[in-house]
């Protein structure tokens, strides 16, 4: 009996239904991304070759990718990259996968810059704490051609991805990567910044084990676990930032919506900030707290 020859269109349709039946999030998109990866094509190219028959080894390789996804391995890790700010970033085990809501940090910095006098935007200095894959630092450097960006990261493994992404996007001369815990590697430089931004670990330790398996089992705990109530790093950043901000400089922190009121209370007790506000994400939940140093 002759083995069935699958076409791209047939395999996509069957795989999407299979993934949906297994409860996989975004089953059609997942099937498209994984088949495009296996075939070495852009996703859109699949639809230009819908009737193209596939070789047995191509089908077998695609099924192996599906198997990995059914074990909850993130698609970004399987593909080895994730899009952020319309750019592709190299990711893999050992580094947090960039999320769409983190783009808010970039958007808000750009909004402040656009509303500032031109003379105040010529030599912008930005510090990112906990850069991970380097996505935010690179996006800011690409969006602000005169900005110098410093980015710290405690994990040497994550820093390796950041270095690759900084080089990949051609901003190595303006993005300075430093290994260490939060402010530690910056303090000896004696620099003050116009912006300090961070997407720190903010998952509460007490709920960490309830995270989806694709996050809990694959992404690095050091990039997620924010201690009791998830506030350990958020608190340290709010308390430590004034030493590193110029007067009028901005601090922006991503956090859980449930943490934003606590963060604003902490801000008010510092007596060094003004213009405090919360910014909603795309699901209309408060996601970023931003404040200005007086």
C-alpha positions as CSV (number, residue, x, y, z in Angstrom):
1,X,0.0,0.0,0.0
2,X,1.3,3.4,-0.9
3,X,1.9,5.7,2.1
4,X,-0.2,8.9,2.2
5,X,1.4,12.0,0.9
6,X,0.4,14.9,3.0
7,X,0.1,18.4,1.5
8,X,1.0,21.5,3.5
9,X,-2.7,22.5,3.7
10,X,-3.9,19.1,4.8
11,X,-1.3,18.7,7.5
12,X,-2.0,22.1,8.9
13,X,-5.7,21.5,9.1
14,X,-5.4,18.1,10.7
15,X,-2.7,19.3,13.1
16,X,-4.7,22.4,14.2
17,X,-7.7,20.3,15.0
18,X,-5.5,17.8,16.9
19,X,-3.8,20.5,19.0
20,X,-7.2,22.1,19.7
21,X,-8.5,18.7,20.9
22,X,-5.5,18.5,23.2
23,X,-6.2,21.9,24.7
24,X,-3.2,23.6,23.3
25,X,-3.5,27.4,23.2
26,X,-3.7,29.0,19.7
27,X,-3.7,25.6,17.9
28,X,-3.7,26.9,14.4
29,X,-1.0,29.5,15.0
30,X,1.1,26.8,16.7
31,X,0.7,24.4,13.8
32,X,1.7,27.1,11.3
33,X,4.7,28.3,13.3
34,X,6.1,24.7,13.8
35,X,5.5,23.6,10.2
36,X,7.2,26.8,8.9
37,X,10.1,26.1,11.2
38,X,10.5,22.5,10.0
39,X,10.3,23.6,6.3
40,X,12.5,26.6,6.7
41,X,9.8,29.0,5.5
42,X,8.2,32.2,6.6
43,X,4.7,31.5,8.0
44,X,3.0,33.4,5.1
45,X,4.8,31.2,2.6
46,X,2.8,28.1,3.8
47,X,-0.3,29.6,2.2
48,X,1.4,30.2,-1.0
49,X,2.3,26.4,-1.1
50,X,-0.9,25.0,0.3
51,X,-1.0,22.1,-2.2
52,X,2.7,21.3,-2.0
53,X,3.2,17.6,-1.1
54,X,5.6,16.9,1.8
55,X,8.3,14.3,2.1
56,X,8.0,11.6,4.8
57,X,11.0,13.0,6.7
58,X,9.4,16.5,6.8
59,X,6.2,15.1,8.2
60,X,8.1,13.1,10.8
61,X,10.1,16.1,11.8
62,X,7.0,18.2,12.2
63,X,5.4,15.5,14.3
64,X,8.4,15.6,16.7
65,X,7.9,19.3,17.1
66,X,4.2,18.8,17.8
67,X,5.2,16.2,20.4
68,X,7.4,18.7,22.2
69,X,4.6,21.2,22.2
70,X,2.3,18.7,23.8
71,X,4.8,18.3,26.6
72,X,4.2,22.0,27.2
73,X,7.5,23.2,25.9
74,X,7.0,26.8,24.8
75,X,6.8,27.4,21.1
76,X,9.4,30.2,21.4
77,X,11.9,27.7,22.8
78,X,11.2,25.2,20.1
79,X,11.7,27.8,17.4
80,X,14.6,29.5,19.3
81,X,13.2,33.0,18.9
82,X,10.4,35.3,19.9
83,X,9.1,38.5,18.4
84,X,9.1,41.7,20.4
85,X,8.7,45.2,19.2
86,X,8.5,43.8,15.6
87,X,11.9,42.3,15.9
88,X,13.0,38.6,16.4
89,X,14.9,37.8,19.5
90,X,16.9,34.7,20.2
91,X,15.6,32.8,23.2
92,X,15.9,29.4,24.8
93,X,16.1,27.5,28.1
94,X,17.7,29.8,30.7
95,X,16.1,33.1,29.6
96,X,12.6,34.5,30.1
97,X,10.5,34.7,26.9
98,X,9.5,38.3,26.2
99,X,5.8,39.0,26.6
100,X,3.7,41.5,24.6
101,X,2.7,43.4,27.7
102,X,6.4,44.3,28.4
103,X,6.3,46.5,25.2
104,X,4.4,48.9,27.5
105,X,7.8,49.9,29.1
106,X,9.1,50.9,25.7
107,X,5.9,52.7,24.7
108,X,5.9,54.8,27.8
109,X,9.5,55.8,27.6
110,X,8.9,56.9,24.0
111,X,5.8,58.9,25.1
112,X,7.8,60.8,27.7
113,X,10.6,61.5,25.2
114,X,8.2,62.8,22.6
115,X,6.7,65.1,25.1
116,X,10.1,66.5,26.2
117,X,12.0,69.5,24.7
118,X,14.4,68.5,22.0
119,X,17.4,69.7,24.0
120,X,16.5,67.2,26.7
121,X,16.4,64.2,24.4
122,X,19.8,64.5,22.7
123,X,21.9,62.4,25.1
124,X,19.4,60.1,26.9
125,X,20.8,57.6,29.3
126,X,18.6,54.6,30.1
127,X,19.2,51.7,32.6
128,X,17.3,48.4,32.4
129,X,17.4,46.2,35.4
130,X,17.2,42.5,34.7
131,X,17.4,42.6,30.9
132,X,17.0,38.9,30.2
133,X,17.0,38.4,26.4
134,X,17.8,42.1,26.0
135,X,14.5,42.8,24.2
136,X,13.6,46.0,26.0
137,X,17.1,47.4,25.9
138,X,17.4,46.7,22.2
139,X,14.0,48.1,21.4
140,X,14.8,51.3,23.2
141,X,18.2,51.6,21.5
142,X,16.6,51.0,18.1
143,X,13.8,53.5,18.8
144,X,16.0,56.3,20.2
145,X,19.0,56.6,18.0
146,X,20.9,59.0,20.3
147,X,20.3,57.0,23.5
148,X,22.9,55.1,25.5
149,X,21.5,52.1,27.3
150,X,23.0,50.1,30.1
151,X,21.4,46.8,31.0
152,X,22.1,44.5,34.0
153,X,21.4,40.8,34.4
154,X,22.4,38.4,37.2
155,X,22.2,35.3,35.0
156,X,25.2,34.5,32.9
157,X,23.0,32.2,30.7
158,X,20.5,35.0,30.0
159,X,23.3,37.4,29.4
160,X,24.5,35.2,26.6
161,X,21.2,35.6,24.8
162,X,21.2,39.3,25.4
163,X,24.7,39.6,23.9
164,X,23.6,37.7,20.8
165,X,20.5,39.9,20.4
166,X,22.4,43.1,20.9
167,X,24.7,42.0,18.1
168,X,22.0,40.7,15.9
169,X,20.2,44.1,15.9
170,X,23.3,46.2,15.5
171,X,23.2,48.2,18.7
172,X,26.3,46.8,20.5
173,X,27.9,50.3,20.5
174,X,25.0,51.8,22.4
175,X,23.8,48.9,24.6
176,X,26.2,48.1,27.5
177,X,25.6,44.8,29.2
178,X,26.7,44.3,32.8
179,X,26.4,41.1,34.9
180,X,25.2,41.5,38.4
181,X,22.3,42.0,40.8
182,X,20.2,45.0,40.0
183,X,22.3,48.1,40.7
184,X,25.4,46.3,41.8
185,X,27.3,46.4,38.5
186,X,26.2,50.0,37.8
187,X,27.2,51.7,41.0
188,X,31.0,51.8,40.3
189,X,30.2,53.7,37.0
190,X,28.9,56.7,38.9
191,X,26.2,57.4,36.2
192,X,22.8,58.8,36.7
193,X,20.0,58.0,34.3
194,X,17.1,59.7,32.6
195,X,15.1,56.5,32.7
196,X,15.3,53.3,34.8
197,X,13.1,50.5,33.5
198,X,12.5,47.0,34.7
199,X,10.4,43.9,34.2
200,X,11.6,42.2,37.4
201,X,10.6,38.8,38.8
202,X,7.1,39.5,40.3
203,X,5.4,36.1,40.6
204,X,4.6,35.6,44.3
205,X,6.5,32.6,45.7
206,X,3.4,31.3,47.4
207,X,1.7,30.8,44.0
208,X,4.7,29.9,41.9
209,X,3.7,26.2,41.8
210,X,0.3,27.1,40.3
211,X,1.9,28.6,37.1
212,X,1.1,26.9,33.8
213,X,3.4,24.0,33.2
214,X,4.9,25.7,30.1
215,X,6.1,28.4,32.3
216,X,6.8,26.5,35.6
217,X,8.6,23.6,34.0
218,X,10.6,25.5,31.3
219,X,11.3,29.1,32.0
220,X,13.9,30.1,34.6
221,X,12.6,30.5,38.2
222,X,15.1,33.2,38.8
223,X,13.4,35.4,36.2
224,X,9.9,34.8,37.6
225,X,9.9,34.3,41.4
226,X,9.5,37.7,43.2
227,X,9.5,36.4,46.7
228,X,6.7,37.0,49.2
229,X,3.7,38.6,47.5
230,X,6.0,39.0,44.5
231,X,7.2,42.3,45.9
232,X,10.9,41.6,46.8
233,X,12.5,43.1,43.6
234,X,9.8,45.7,43.0
235,X,10.4,47.1,46.5
236,X,14.2,47.1,46.1
237,X,13.9,48.9,42.8
238,X,11.5,51.6,44.1
239,X,13.7,52.2,47.2
240,X,17.0,52.2,45.3
241,X,16.2,54.1,42.1
242,X,16.5,57.7,43.5
243,X,20.3,57.2,43.8
244,X,20.6,56.4,40.1
245,X,18.0,58.8,38.6
246,X,18.7,62.4,37.6
247,X,16.2,65.0,39.0
248,X,13.2,64.7,36.7
249,X,14.2,61.2,35.7
250,X,11.6,58.4,35.3
251,X,11.3,55.0,36.9
252,X,9.0,52.4,35.1
253,X,8.4,48.9,36.5
254,X,6.2,46.1,35.1
255,X,4.4,44.1,37.7
256,X,1.2,42.1,38.4
257,X,-2.0,44.2,38.3
258,X,-2.6,43.2,42.0
259,X,0.7,44.7,43.0
260,X,0.3,48.2,41.6
261,X,-1.6,49.8,44.5
262,X,1.0,48.4,47.0
263,X,3.8,49.8,44.7
264,X,2.2,53.3,44.6
265,X,1.9,53.3,48.4
266,X,5.6,52.5,48.7
267,X,6.3,55.2,46.2
268,X,4.4,57.8,48.3
269,X,6.4,56.9,51.4
270,X,9.7,57.6,49.7
271,X,9.0,61.3,49.5
272,X,11.3,61.6,46.4
273,X,8.9,60.9,43.6
274,X,6.0,62.7,41.9
275,X,3.8,62.2,38.9
276,X,3.0,58.6,39.9
277,X,0.6,56.7,37.7
278,X,-0.4,53.3,36.6
279,X,-0.6,52.2,32.9
280,X,-3.0,49.6,31.6
281,X,-2.0,46.7,29.4
282,X,-3.9,45.5,26.3
283,X,-6.4,43.7,28.5
284,X,-7.1,46.9,30.4
285,X,-5.4,45.7,33.6
286,X,-2.8,47.9,35.3
287,X,0.6,46.5,34.4
288,X,3.2,49.3,34.7
289,X,3.8,51.8,37.5
290,X,5.8,54.9,36.4
291,X,7.0,57.7,38.7
292,X,9.3,60.7,38.3
293,X,12.1,61.6,40.6
294,X,11.7,65.1,42.1
